[in-house]
Amino acid sequence: MKYRRVLAALLVVAAAAIAHAQPSVHKATGMVTKVDKDKVTIKHEPVQTMNWPGMTMVFTVKDKALMEKLARNKKIDFEFKQEGRDYVVTSVK
């Protein structure tokens, strides 16, 4: 019985830690440097929620409608999320 209470308490602590972890969607500003079929290269400013400095990196774009908003040398505000080892653009302004 005591074991179950300890296990339940540990699960509550673990759930709280996950809830306070990095947000699932991150916001950034950057300059598009290259557009491919389903990928975009962006030179972005620091991303606070990921603890990243500014850098140039490749993002995946799954929503084809977003590809229309991406053009080389265009400054954008965008949102992205991590899916496995990929970083996927979810919104572009």
N, C-alpha and C positions, 0 to 999 in steps of 0.2 A: 504494500500500500504506500509506504513511504517512497519507494522507488518511483512509483507512478507520479507522485506529486513533484518530485525532483525533475523527472523527465518533462512533465507539463511546464514547469517553470523554465527549464532550458529552452523549450520550444517557443515560449512567449518571448524570451530574451532574443532568440535567434530571429524571430519574426520582426521584432522591433529594430534590430540591427539592419535587416534587409530593407525595411521601410525607410530608414534614414540613409541608405546607401545612395549612390549616384542616381539622379533622375533618369528615367528611361528615354527622355527626349532632351537633346542638347541644342543650344542656340549658338550661332556663330555668324560672323561677317567675314567676307573674303572676296577675292578676285578670281574669276574663272580663268584658268590658263589653258585648258584643253577640254574638248568635248568629244567623247567616243560614243559608240552604239548604246551602251547602257551604263557608262561610267563618265564621271566628270572629275577633272583635277582642279582643286581649289587651293589657292594660297590664302590661308585664313589667319585671322588674328587669334590671340590666345583664347582658349575655351576654358573658362573658370570651372565649370562643372566636371570637366575631365582632367583638370589640373595639367593642361597642355600649354606649351608655349605656342607662339605663332609658327606655322610651318606650311609646307606644300604637301598635299596628300591626295590620293585617289579615293573617291566615294562612289558607291554603287547607286544607281537610280533605277528603281523598279517601276515607278509610275511614269509611263511614257508622256503624259501631259506635262510633267515637270521638265522634261527634256526641252520643250518648246521655250521655257523661260531661261534656258542656259545658253549663253553665247560667249565665245572667247573675249577676254578683256572686259567683261561685264562685272560690276561690283554687285554683290548680292548679300542679303540677309537670308540665312537658311537654318533649317532645323534638321537634325539627323539622330539616328539611334544606332546602337550596336546590335548586330545580328550575327552571333558567332564571331568569326574573325573579320567580318565586313562591317563597314560603317555606311549606313543607307540614308540618303537624303529623303526626308519626308515632307518638306515644305520649302518653297523658294519665294522670296519677295524681292 
